[in-house]
Amino acid sequence: MDPVRHLATLRADAERMACAAEADLAAPVPSCPDWSMTDLVLHMGRIHRWVDDIIRSRHQERPPFPPRPGDDVDLPAWLREGADRLVEGLGNVDPDERVWNFTGADLRAGWWHRRQAQETAVHRWDAQRAVGQEQPIDADLAADGIDEFLEVILGGRRGVVDGRSMLLRDTERGREWRVRFHPDLEGGPIAVRSGDDESAVDATVSGTASDLLLFLWNREPATPLEVAGDAAVPDAWRRVVRV
């Protein structure tokens, strides 16, 4: 996906999240244990403002996190305001300009277009789930999010499933992602391979790109995923991979 599309989905998902917050700020968030809707909105609004500061100030080192708003603030309006400002800031920066991010690797500003679109989409789902109104993540954004999760978010994390492997299959678009884990729990990185790798796998997990992305982020999608092969592999993922 290109930066323009990332910003369009970011804006749309922030608006949906604000609408969910207007429905019930006290609602517990099942996918974020111990959080209420208020906690979730505060988290997302502060993240938006934090990244906006990184972009506008061209920070080369990690800046401090912004403070919480006052108790009397209209939180849905505050969320919309922060998202609008972030979209504006990201829209005005050269995606190739160098700014800080927490990976220390791809330091182009465009990295934040993708990361903020993805984070807002998942937390929008969290907010909607809290009020029983969850909608799937945009299919293209979700497939892009699977790429980001496996290649960027996991990064150098260690293997978790005793050398076994798992194929993720998008039932809508036909895309596949192959994940092979290091045989030593403490000994090496997760290997992510393309779908054209035809080596055998221990488990195949099939579903929409939205549901697969939610599975990777330890969410339970509304539609159960289809698992073929060793069900212990996706079960171990759910149990061990926490981000």
Stockholm file with secondary structure:
# STOCKHOLM 1.0

chainA/1-243         MDPVRHLATLRADAERMACAAEADLAAPVPSCPDWSMTDLVLHMGRIHRWVDDIIRSRHQERPPFPPRPGDDVDLPAWLREGADRLVEGLGNVDPDERVWNFTGADLRAGWWHRRQAQETAVHRWDAQRAVGQEQPIDADLAADGIDEFLEVILGGRRGVVDGRSMLLRDTERGREWRVRFHPDLEGGPIAVRSGDDESAVDATVSGTASDLLLFLWNREPATPLEVAGDAAVPDAWRRVVRV
#=GR chainA/1-243 SS CCHHHHHHHHHHHHHHHHHHHHHCTTCBCTTSTTCBHHHHHHHHHHHHHHHHHHHHHTCSSCCCCCCCCCTTSCHHHHHHHHHHHHHHHHHTSCTTSBCCCTTSSCCBTHHHHHHHHHHHHHHHHHHHHHTTCCCCCCHHHHHHHHHHIIIIISTTCBCCSTTCEEEEEETTTCCEEEEECCSSTTTCBCEEEETTCCSCCSEEEEECHHHHHHHHTTCCCSSCCEEEECTHHHHHHHHHCCC
#=GC SS_cons         CCHHHHHHHHHHHHHHHHHHHHHCTTCBCTTSTTCBHHHHHHHHHHHHHHHHHHHHHTCSSCCCCCCCCCTTSCHHHHHHHHHHHHHHHHHTSCTTSBCCCTTSSCCBTHHHHHHHHHHHHHHHHHHHHHTTCCCCCCHHHHHHHHHHIIIIISTTCBCCSTTCEEEEEETTTCCEEEEECCSSTTTCBCEEEETTCCSCCSEEEEECHHHHHHHHTTCCCSSCCEEEECTHHHHHHHHHCCC
//
